Amino acid sequence: MRLDRRMADEMREVFLQRRFQLYPAGSALIEMGNTKVICAATVEDRVPFFLKGSGTGWVTAEYSLLPSSTTIRAPRDTGFRVNGRTLEIQRLIGRALRAVTDLSAIGERTVTIDCDVIQADGGTRTAAITGAFVALVEACETFYEVGNVFPVKDFLAAISAGISEDGEKLLDLCFEEDSHALADCNVVMTGAGELVEVQITGEKKSFTRAELNELLDLTEGGIKNLIDLQKDALGRELVWRVGRVG
């Protein structure tokens, strides 16, 4: 049994609420255990300079820890003072979302997903990706015209896994487990089971290819469960849009 009495292959309790905010084009609240992230999508009729006149759109993300989200106050990222971890995570979220987005189907628009962590207990980047996907689909529905290609091609979710000090492979690490893990990884995967990104680090020792495969198998099962929850949150009116042509 783990700290919160879960089995090794068991996720924390997940809550995913669509339309969490009134004003964004798309929004979601995702809770994975004690980790809570608000994801909000804004659509603007403009693109970065390198896409002007191309007819192609862009999807990007911003990520932030609220000061009160951690046990020790997290300083706000203000102006040009954005720390390296924040930059790494928001680039990861943007890359992940673009992997399942047909940017030409967006037109010359930019969809920005703001992921604000209101409480952090491990797995904030993976929770942000999973929640941001729901917000993205909802936002794309606001400008989609029936008969065209829906911009989101497939489902997408992410989850963490790691190797405990006892050598056990664990799914969905909380902060305490993550801080003591011998190795930890974050996996982003599509609904078709294709990998978008795998981040894995040996924190206190190296790991074998066989151990990596075990972690990937663990996360695949977790991501399938998360995609089912995304479908429940999106409901019938939006689930069928994903991957639709015409």
TIMAR-615829 format. One record per residue (C-alpha): residue number from 1; residue in one letter; chain; x, y, z. Coordinates in Angstrom, 1 decimal, always signed. Layout:
BEGIN
<site num="NUM" residu="a" chaine="A" xx="X" yy="Y" zz="Z"/>
...
This chain:
BEGIN
<site num="1" residu="m" chaine="A" xx="+0.0" yy="+0.0" zz="+0.0"/>
<site num="2" residu="r" chaine="A" xx="+1.1" yy="+3.6" zz="-0.7"/>
<site num="3" residu="l" chaine="A" xx="+0.9" yy="+6.7" zz="+1.4"/>
<site num="4" residu="d" chaine="A" xx="-2.7" yy="+7.2" zz="+0.4"/>
<site num="5" residu="r" chaine="A" xx="-3.4" yy="+3.5" zz="+0.5"/>
<site num="6" residu="r" chaine="A" xx="-3.6" yy="+3.1" zz="-3.3"/>
<site num="7" residu="m" chaine="A" xx="-2.4" yy="+0.1" zz="-5.2"/>
<site num="8" residu="a" chaine="A" xx="+0.7" yy="+0.5" zz="-7.4"/>
<site num="9" residu="d" chaine="A" xx="-1.3" yy="+0.8" zz="-10.6"/>
<site num="10" residu="e" chaine="A" xx="-4.1" yy="+2.9" zz="-9.2"/>
<site num="11" residu="m" chaine="A" xx="-4.6" yy="+6.6" zz="-10.1"/>
<site num="12" residu="r" chaine="A" xx="-5.7" yy="+9.2" zz="-7.6"/>
<site num="13" residu="e" chaine="A" xx="-9.3" yy="+10.1" zz="-7.6"/>
<site num="14" residu="v" chaine="A" xx="-9.9" yy="+12.4" zz="-10.7"/>
<site num="15" residu="f" chaine="A" xx="-12.6" yy="+15.1" zz="-11.1"/>
<site num="16" residu="l" chaine="A" xx="-12.9" yy="+16.8" zz="-14.4"/>
<site num="17" residu="q" chaine="A" xx="-15.4" yy="+19.6" zz="-14.9"/>
<site num="18" residu="r" chaine="A" xx="-16.1" yy="+21.3" zz="-18.2"/>
<site num="19" residu="r" chaine="A" xx="-17.2" yy="+25.0" zz="-18.5"/>
<site num="20" residu="f" chaine="A" xx="-15.7" yy="+25.8" zz="-15.1"/>
<site num="21" residu="q" chaine="A" xx="-15.4" yy="+29.5" zz="-16.1"/>
<site num="22" residu="l" chaine="A" xx="-17.9" yy="+31.8" zz="-17.8"/>
<site num="23" residu="y" chaine="A" xx="-15.8" yy="+34.0" zz="-20.0"/>
<site num="24" residu="p" chaine="A" xx="-13.2" yy="+31.8" zz="-21.8"/>
<site num="25" residu="a" chaine="A" xx="-14.1" yy="+30.1" zz="-25.1"/>
<site num="26" residu="g" chaine="A" xx="-13.3" yy="+26.8" zz="-23.3"/>
<site num="27" residu="s" chaine="A" xx="-12.5" yy="+25.9" zz="-19.7"/>
<site num="28" residu="a" chaine="A" xx="-12.1" yy="+23.0" zz="-17.4"/>
<site num="29" residu="l" chaine="A" xx="-11.2" yy="+22.3" zz="-13.8"/>
<site num="30" residu="i" chaine="A" xx="-9.2" yy="+19.1" zz="-13.2"/>
<site num="31" residu="e" chaine="A" xx="-8.5" yy="+17.6" zz="-9.8"/>
<site num="32" residu="m" chaine="A" xx="-6.1" yy="+14.6" zz="-9.5"/>
<site num="33" residu="g" chaine="A" xx="-6.0" yy="+13.9" zz="-5.8"/>
<site num="34" residu="n" chaine="A" xx="-4.9" yy="+17.1" zz="-4.1"/>
<site num="35" residu="t" chaine="A" xx="-3.6" yy="+18.6" zz="-7.3"/>
<site num="36" residu="k" chaine="A" xx="-6.0" yy="+21.1" zz="-8.8"/>
<site num="37" residu="v" chaine="A" xx="-5.6" yy="+23.0" zz="-12.1"/>
<site num="38" residu="i" chaine="A" xx="-7.8" yy="+25.5" zz="-13.9"/>
<site num="39" residu="c" chaine="A" xx="-7.4" yy="+25.4" zz="-17.7"/>
<site num="40" residu="a" chaine="A" xx="-8.9" yy="+28.2" zz="-19.8"/>
<site num="41" residu="a" chaine="A" xx="-8.8" yy="+28.6" zz="-23.6"/>
<site num="42" residu="t" chaine="A" xx="-8.9" yy="+32.0" zz="-25.4"/>
<site num="43" residu="v" chaine="A" xx="-9.4" yy="+32.4" zz="-29.1"/>
<site num="44" residu="e" chaine="A" xx="-7.9" yy="+35.4" zz="-30.9"/>
<site num="45" residu="d" chaine="A" xx="-8.1" yy="+36.4" zz="-34.6"/>
<site num="46" residu="r" chaine="A" xx="-4.4" yy="+36.8" zz="-35.0"/>
<site num="47" residu="v" chaine="A" xx="-1.3" yy="+34.6" zz="-35.3"/>
<site num="48" residu="p" chaine="A" xx="+2.4" yy="+34.9" zz="-34.6"/>
<site num="49" residu="f" chaine="A" xx="+4.4" yy="+36.9" zz="-37.2"/>
<site num="50" residu="f" chaine="A" xx="+5.8" yy="+33.8" zz="-38.7"/>
<site num="51" residu="l" chaine="A" xx="+2.3" yy="+32.5" zz="-39.6"/>
<site num="52" residu="k" chaine="A" xx="+0.8" yy="+35.8" zz="-41.0"/>
<site num="53" residu="g" chaine="A" xx="-0.7" yy="+35.2" zz="-44.4"/>
<site num="54" residu="s" chaine="A" xx="-0.3" yy="+31.4" zz="-44.2"/>
<site num="55" residu="g" chaine="A" xx="-3.9" yy="+30.6" zz="-43.5"/>
<site num="56" residu="t" chaine="A" xx="-2.6" yy="+28.5" zz="-40.6"/>
<site num="57" residu="g" chaine="A" xx="-3.3" yy="+28.9" zz="-36.9"/>
<site num="58" residu="w" chaine="A" xx="-1.4" yy="+28.3" zz="-33.7"/>
<site num="59" residu="v" chaine="A" xx="-2.0" yy="+26.7" zz="-30.3"/>
<site num="60" residu="t" chaine="A" xx="+0.1" yy="+27.7" zz="-27.3"/>
<site num="61" residu="a" chaine="A" xx="+0.0" yy="+27.5" zz="-23.6"/>
<site num="62" residu="e" chaine="A" xx="+0.9" yy="+29.4" zz="-20.4"/>
<site num="63" residu="y" chaine="A" xx="+1.4" yy="+27.7" zz="-17.0"/>
<site num="64" residu="s" chaine="A" xx="+1.6" yy="+29.2" zz="-13.6"/>
<site num="65" residu="l" chaine="A" xx="+1.7" yy="+28.1" zz="-10.0"/>
<site num="66" residu="l" chaine="A" xx="-0.5" yy="+30.3" zz="-7.8"/>
<site num="67" residu="p" chaine="A" xx="+1.5" yy="+31.6" zz="-4.8"/>
<site num="68" residu="s" chaine="A" xx="-0.7" yy="+29.7" zz="-2.3"/>
<site num="69" residu="s" chaine="A" xx="-0.7" yy="+26.5" zz="-4.3"/>
<site num="70" residu="t" chaine="A" xx="+2.4" yy="+25.0" zz="-2.5"/>
<site num="71" residu="t" chaine="A" xx="+3.4" yy="+24.5" zz="+1.1"/>
<site num="72" residu="i" chaine="A" xx="+5.9" yy="+27.3" zz="+0.7"/>
<site num="73" residu="r" chaine="A" xx="+4.7" yy="+30.4" zz="-1.1"/>
<site num="74" residu="a" chaine="A" xx="+5.6" yy="+30.3" zz="-4.8"/>
<site num="75" residu="p" chaine="A" xx="+6.7" yy="+33.7" zz="-6.2"/>
<site num="76" residu="r" chaine="A" xx="+4.6" yy="+34.9" zz="-9.1"/>
<site num="77" residu="d" chaine="A" xx="+6.1" yy="+34.9" zz="-12.6"/>
<site num="78" residu="t" chaine="A" xx="+5.7" yy="+38.6" zz="-13.5"/>
<site num="79" residu="g" chaine="A" xx="+6.9" yy="+40.5" zz="-16.6"/>
<site num="80" residu="f" chaine="A" xx="+10.0" yy="+38.9" zz="-18.1"/>
<site num="81" residu="r" chaine="A" xx="+10.8" yy="+37.1" zz="-14.9"/>
<site num="82" residu="v" chaine="A" xx="+9.6" yy="+33.6" zz="-15.7"/>
<site num="83" residu="n" chaine="A" xx="+11.6" yy="+30.7" zz="-14.2"/>
<site num="84" residu="g" chaine="A" xx="+13.0" yy="+27.8" zz="-16.2"/>
<site num="85" residu="r" chaine="A" xx="+10.6" yy="+25.2" zz="-14.9"/>
<site num="86" residu="t" chaine="A" xx="+7.6" yy="+27.3" zz="-15.9"/>
<site num="87" residu="l" chaine="A" xx="+8.9" yy="+27.8" zz="-19.4"/>
<site num="88" residu="e" chaine="A" xx="+9.7" yy="+24.1" zz="-19.7"/>
<site num="89" residu="i" chaine="A" xx="+6.2" yy="+23.1" zz="-18.7"/>
<site num="90" residu="q" chaine="A" xx="+4.2" yy="+25.6" zz="-20.8"/>
<site num="91" residu="r" chaine="A" xx="+6.3" yy="+24.5" zz="-23.9"/>
<site num="92" residu="l" chaine="A" xx="+5.5" yy="+20.9" zz="-23.1"/>
<site num="93" residu="i" chaine="A" xx="+1.7" yy="+21.7" zz="-22.9"/>
<site num="94" residu="g" chaine="A" xx="+1.8" yy="+23.6" zz="-26.2"/>
<site num="95" residu="r" chaine="A" xx="+3.7" yy="+20.9" zz="-28.0"/>
<site num="96" residu="a" chaine="A" xx="+1.4" yy="+18.2" zz="-26.7"/>
<site num="97" residu="l" chaine="A" xx="-1.7" yy="+20.0" zz="-27.8"/>
<site num="98" residu="r" chaine="A" xx="-0.3" yy="+20.9" zz="-31.3"/>
<site num="99" residu="a" chaine="A" xx="+0.4" yy="+17.2" zz="-31.8"/>
<site num="100" residu="v" chaine="A" xx="-3.3" yy="+16.4" zz="-32.0"/>
<site num="101" residu="t" chaine="A" xx="-4.4" yy="+19.7" zz="-33.7"/>
<site num="102" residu="d" chaine="A" xx="-4.8" yy="+20.4" zz="-37.4"/>
<site num="103" residu="l" chaine="A" xx="-3.4" yy="+23.9" zz="-37.4"/>
<site num="104" residu="s" chaine="A" xx="-4.6" yy="+24.6" zz="-40.9"/>
<site num="105" residu="a" chaine="A" xx="-8.2" yy="+23.9" zz="-39.8"/>
<site num="106" residu="i" chaine="A" xx="-7.9" yy="+26.6" zz="-37.2"/>
<site num="107" residu="g" chaine="A" xx="-7.4" yy="+29.3" zz="-39.8"/>
<site num="108" residu="e" chaine="A" xx="-5.4" yy="+32.4" zz="-38.8"/>
<site num="109" residu="r" chaine="A" xx="-6.4" yy="+32.2" zz="-35.2"/>
<site num="110" residu="t" chaine="A" xx="-4.4" yy="+31.6" zz="-32.0"/>
<site num="111" residu="v" chaine="A" xx="-5.8" yy="+29.5" zz="-29.2"/>
<site num="112" residu="t" chaine="A" xx="-4.0" yy="+30.1" zz="-25.9"/>
<site num="113" residu="i" chaine="A" xx="-4.6" yy="+27.8" zz="-23.0"/>
<site num="114" residu="d" chaine="A" xx="-3.9" yy="+29.2" zz="-19.6"/>
<site num="115" residu="c" chaine="A" xx="-3.1" yy="+26.5" zz="-17.0"/>
<site num="116" residu="d" chaine="A" xx="-3.2" yy="+27.9" zz="-13.5"/>
<site num="117" residu="v" chaine="A" xx="-2.3" yy="+25.5" zz="-10.6"/>
<site num="118" residu="i" chaine="A" xx="-4.4" yy="+26.4" zz="-7.6"/>
<site num="119" residu="q" chaine="A" xx="-3.1" yy="+23.5" zz="-5.5"/>
<site num="120" residu="a" chaine="A" xx="+0.0" yy="+21.4" zz="-6.2"/>
<site num="121" residu="d" chaine="A" xx="+0.6" yy="+17.8" zz="-5.0"/>
<site num="122" residu="g" chaine="A" xx="+2.6" yy="+16.3" zz="-7.8"/>
<site num="123" residu="g" chaine="A" xx="+1.7" yy="+15.8" zz="-11.4"/>
<site num="124" residu="t" chaine="A" xx="+0.7" yy="+19.4" zz="-12.2"/>
<site num="125" residu="r" chaine="A" xx="+2.1" yy="+19.3" zz="-15.8"/>
<site num="126" residu="t" chaine="A" xx="+0.3" yy="+16.1" zz="-16.6"/>
<site num="127" residu="a" chaine="A" xx="-3.0" yy="+17.3" zz="-15.1"/>
<site num="128" residu="a" chaine="A" xx="-2.6" yy="+20.6" zz="-17.0"/>
<site num="129" residu="i" chaine="A" xx="-2.3" yy="+18.7" zz="-20.3"/>
<site num="130" residu="t" chaine="A" xx="-5.3" yy="+16.5" zz="-19.6"/>
<site num="131" residu="g" chaine="A" xx="-7.5" yy="+19.5" zz="-18.6"/>
<site num="132" residu="a" chaine="A" xx="-6.2" yy="+21.7" zz="-21.3"/>
<site num="133" residu="f" chaine="A" xx="-7.3" yy="+19.2" zz="-24.0"/>
<site num="134" residu="v" chaine="A" xx="-10.9" yy="+19.6" zz="-22.8"/>
<site num="135" residu="a" chaine="A" xx="-10.7" yy="+23.4" zz="-22.9"/>
<site num="136" residu="l" chaine="A" xx="-9.2" yy="+23.2" zz="-26.4"/>
<site num="137" residu="v" chaine="A" xx="-12.0" yy="+21.1" zz="-27.8"/>
<site num="138" residu="e" chaine="A" xx="-14.6" yy="+23.4" zz="-26.3"/>
<site num="139" residu="a" chaine="A" xx="-12.8" yy="+26.5" zz="-27.7"/>
<site num="140" residu="c" chaine="A" xx="-12.6" yy="+25.0" zz="-31.2"/>
<site num="141" residu="e" chaine="A" xx="-16.3" yy="+24.4" zz="-31.2"/>
<site num="142" residu="t" chaine="A" xx="-16.9" yy="+28.1" zz="-31.0"/>
<site num="143" residu="f" chaine="A" xx="-15.6" yy="+28.7" zz="-34.5"/>
<site num="144" residu="y" chaine="A" xx="-16.0" yy="+25.3" zz="-36.2"/>
<site num="145" residu="e" chaine="A" xx="-18.3" yy="+25.3" zz="-39.2"/>
<site num="146" residu="v" chaine="A" xx="-20.2" yy="+22.1" zz="-40.0"/>
<site num="147" residu="g" chaine="A" xx="-18.8" yy="+20.5" zz="-43.2"/>
<site num="148" residu="n" chaine="A" xx="-15.2" yy="+21.5" zz="-42.5"/>
<site num="149" residu="v" chaine="A" xx="-12.4" yy="+19.6" zz="-40.7"/>
<site num="150" residu="f" chaine="A" xx="-12.7" yy="+19.8" zz="-36.9"/>
<site num="151" residu="p" chaine="A" xx="-9.3" yy="+21.1" zz="-35.7"/>
<site num="152" residu="v" chaine="A" xx="-8.7" yy="+18.5" zz="-33.0"/>
<site num="153" residu="k" chaine="A" xx="-7.7" yy="+15.2" zz="-34.5"/>
<site num="154" residu="d" chaine="A" xx="-7.5" yy="+12.8" zz="-31.6"/>
<site num="155" residu="f" chaine="A" xx="-7.8" yy="+12.7" zz="-27.8"/>
<site num="156" residu="l" chaine="A" xx="-4.8" yy="+13.5" zz="-25.6"/>
<site num="157" residu="a" chaine="A" xx="-4.0" yy="+12.9" zz="-22.0"/>
<site num="158" residu="a" chaine="A" xx="-0.9" yy="+12.6" zz="-19.7"/>
<site num="159" residu="i" chaine="A" xx="+0.1" yy="+11.0" zz="-16.5"/>
<site num="160" residu="s" chaine="A" xx="+3.1" yy="+10.4" zz="-14.3"/>
<site num="161" residu="a" chaine="A" xx="+4.7" yy="+7.2" zz="-13.1"/>
<site num="162" residu="g" chaine="A" xx="+7.9" yy="+6.3" zz="-11.2"/>
<site num="163" residu="i" chaine="A" xx="+10.1" yy="+3.8" zz="-9.4"/>
<site num="164" residu="s" chaine="A" xx="+9.9" yy="+3.9" zz="-5.6"/>
<site num="165" residu="e" chaine="A" xx="+12.8" yy="+3.4" zz="-3.2"/>
<site num="166" residu="d" chaine="A" xx="+11.7" yy="-0.2" zz="-2.9"/>
<site num="167" residu="g" chaine="A" xx="+11.9" yy="-0.6" zz="-6.7"/>
<site num="168" residu="e" chaine="A" xx="+8.1" yy="-0.8" zz="-7.2"/>
<site num="169" residu="k" chaine="A" xx="+6.6" yy="+0.8" zz="-10.3"/>
<site num="170" residu="l" chaine="A" xx="+3.9" yy="+3.3" zz="-9.3"/>
<site num="171" residu="l" chaine="A" xx="+1.3" yy="+5.2" zz="-11.3"/>
<site num="172" residu="d" chaine="A" xx="+0.3" yy="+8.8" zz="-10.8"/>
<site num="173" residu="l" chaine="A" xx="+2.8" yy="+10.0" zz="-8.1"/>
<site num="174" residu="c" chaine="A" xx="+1.8" yy="+12.5" zz="-5.5"/>
<site num="175" residu="f" chaine="A" xx="+4.4" yy="+15.0" zz="-4.4"/>
<site num="176" residu="e" chaine="A" xx="+5.8" yy="+12.9" zz="-1.5"/>
<site num="177" residu="e" chaine="A" xx="+6.2" yy="+9.9" zz="-3.8"/>
<site num="178" residu="d" chaine="A" xx="+7.8" yy="+12.0" zz="-6.5"/>
<site num="179" residu="s" chaine="A" xx="+10.3" yy="+13.6" zz="-4.2"/>
<site num="180" residu="h" chaine="A" xx="+11.6" yy="+10.2" zz="-3.0"/>
<site num="181" residu="a" chaine="A" xx="+11.4" yy="+8.3" zz="-6.4"/>
<site num="182" residu="l" chaine="A" xx="+14.5" yy="+6.6" zz="-7.8"/>
<site num="183" residu="a" chaine="A" xx="+13.2" yy="+7.5" zz="-11.3"/>
<site num="184" residu="d" chaine="A" xx="+10.1" yy="+9.4" zz="-12.5"/>
<site num="185" residu="c" chaine="A" xx="+8.5" yy="+10.0" zz="-15.8"/>
<site num="186" residu="n" chaine="A" xx="+5.7" yy="+11.9" zz="-17.5"/>
<site num="187" residu="v" chaine="A" xx="+4.0" yy="+10.4" zz="-20.5"/>
<site num="188" residu="v" chaine="A" xx="+1.7" yy="+12.1" zz="-23.0"/>
<site num="189" residu="m" chaine="A" xx="-0.3" yy="+9.8" zz="-25.3"/>
<site num="190" residu="t" chaine="A" xx="-3.1" yy="+10.1" zz="-27.8"/>
<site num="191" residu="g" chaine="A" xx="-6.4" yy="+8.2" zz="-27.9"/>
<site num="192" residu="a" chaine="A" xx="-4.9" yy="+6.0" zz="-30.6"/>
<site num="193" residu="g" chaine="A" xx="-2.2" yy="+4.9" zz="-28.1"/>
<site num="194" residu="e" chaine="A" xx="+0.6" yy="+6.8" zz="-29.9"/>
<site num="195" residu="l" chaine="A" xx="+3.3" yy="+8.5" zz="-27.8"/>
<site num="196" residu="v" chaine="A" xx="+3.6" yy="+12.3" zz="-28.0"/>
<site num="197" residu="e" chaine="A" xx="+6.3" yy="+12.8" zz="-25.4"/>
<site num="198" residu="v" chaine="A" xx="+8.1" yy="+10.8" zz="-22.7"/>
<site num="199" residu="q" chaine="A" xx="+10.1" yy="+12.6" zz="-20.1"/>
<site num="200" residu="i" chaine="A" xx="+12.0" yy="+10.2" zz="-17.8"/>
<site num="201" residu="t" chaine="A" xx="+14.8" yy="+10.9" zz="-15.4"/>
<site num="202" residu="g" chaine="A" xx="+16.9" yy="+8.6" zz="-13.1"/>
<site num="203" residu="e" chaine="A" xx="+16.9" yy="+10.7" zz="-9.9"/>
<site num="204" residu="k" chaine="A" xx="+19.0" yy="+8.5" zz="-7.7"/>
<site num="205" residu="k" chaine="A" xx="+20.0" yy="+5.6" zz="-10.0"/>
<site num="206" residu="s" chaine="A" xx="+19.9" yy="+4.6" zz="-13.6"/>
<site num="207" residu="f" chaine="A" xx="+17.0" yy="+2.5" zz="-14.9"/>
<site num="208" residu="t" chaine="A" xx="+16.8" yy="-0.4" zz="-17.4"/>
<site num="209" residu="r" chaine="A" xx="+14.9" yy="-0.6" zz="-20.7"/>
<site num="210" residu="a" chaine="A" xx="+12.7" yy="-3.2" zz="-19.1"/>
<site num="211" residu="e" chaine="A" xx="+11.8" yy="-0.8" zz="-16.3"/>
<site num="212" residu="l" chaine="A" xx="+11.0" yy="+1.9" zz="-18.8"/>
<site num="213" residu="n" chaine="A" xx="+8.6" yy="-0.5" zz="-20.6"/>
<site num="214" residu="e" chaine="A" xx="+6.9" yy="-1.3" zz="-17.3"/>
<site num="215" residu="l" chaine="A" xx="+6.4" yy="+2.4" zz="-16.7"/>
<site num="216" residu="l" chaine="A" xx="+5.0" yy="+2.9" zz="-20.2"/>
<site num="217" residu="d" chaine="A" xx="+2.6" yy="+0.0" zz="-19.7"/>
<site num="218" residu="l" chaine="A" xx="+1.4" yy="+1.6" zz="-16.4"/>
<site num="219" residu="t" chaine="A" xx="+0.8" yy="+5.0" zz="-17.9"/>
<site num="220" residu="e" chaine="A" xx="-1.0" yy="+3.6" zz="-20.9"/>
<site num="221" residu="g" chaine="A" xx="-3.7" yy="+2.2" zz="-18.7"/>
<site num="222" residu="g" chaine="A" xx="-3.9" yy="+5.4" zz="-16.7"/>
<site num="223" residu="i" chaine="A" xx="-4.2" yy="+7.5" zz="-19.9"/>
<site num="224" residu="k" chaine="A" xx="-7.0" yy="+5.4" zz="-21.2"/>
<site num="225" residu="n" chaine="A" xx="-8.9" yy="+6.0" zz="-18.0"/>
<site num="226" residu="l" chaine="A" xx="-8.3" yy="+9.7" zz="-18.3"/>
<site num="227" residu="i" chaine="A" xx="-9.5" yy="+9.8" zz="-21.9"/>
<site num="228" residu="d" chaine="A" xx="-12.7" yy="+8.1" zz="-20.8"/>
<site num="229" residu="l" chaine="A" xx="-13.2" yy="+10.9" zz="-18.2"/>
<site num="230" residu="q" chaine="A" xx="-12.5" yy="+13.5" zz="-20.9"/>
<site num="231" residu="k" chaine="A" xx="-15.2" yy="+12.0" zz="-23.0"/>
<site num="232" residu="d" chaine="A" xx="-17.6" yy="+12.1" zz="-20.1"/>
<site num="233" residu="a" chaine="A" xx="-16.8" yy="+15.7" zz="-19.4"/>
<site num="234" residu="l" chaine="A" xx="-17.2" yy="+16.8" zz="-23.1"/>
<site num="235" residu="g" chaine="A" xx="-20.5" yy="+15.0" zz="-23.5"/>
<site num="236" residu="r" chaine="A" xx="-22.1" yy="+13.6" zz="-26.7"/>
<site num="237" residu="e" chaine="A" xx="-22.3" yy="+17.0" zz="-28.5"/>
<site num="238" residu="l" chaine="A" xx="-18.4" yy="+17.4" zz="-28.5"/>
<site num="239" residu="v" chaine="A" xx="-17.0" yy="+13.9" zz="-28.3"/>
<site num="240" residu="w" chaine="A" xx="-18.1" yy="+13.1" zz="-31.8"/>
<site num="241" residu="r" chaine="A" xx="-16.4" yy="+16.2" zz="-33.2"/>
<site num="242" residu="v" chaine="A" xx="-12.9" yy="+15.0" zz="-32.3"/>
<site num="243" residu="g" chaine="A" xx="-11.3" yy="+13.7" zz="-35.5"/>
<site num="244" residu="r" chaine="A" xx="-14.3" yy="+14.6" zz="-37.6"/>
<site num="245" residu="v" chaine="A" xx="-13.9" yy="+15.5" zz="-41.3"/>
<site num="246" residu="g" chaine="A" xx="-17.0" yy="+17.2" zz="-42.7"/>
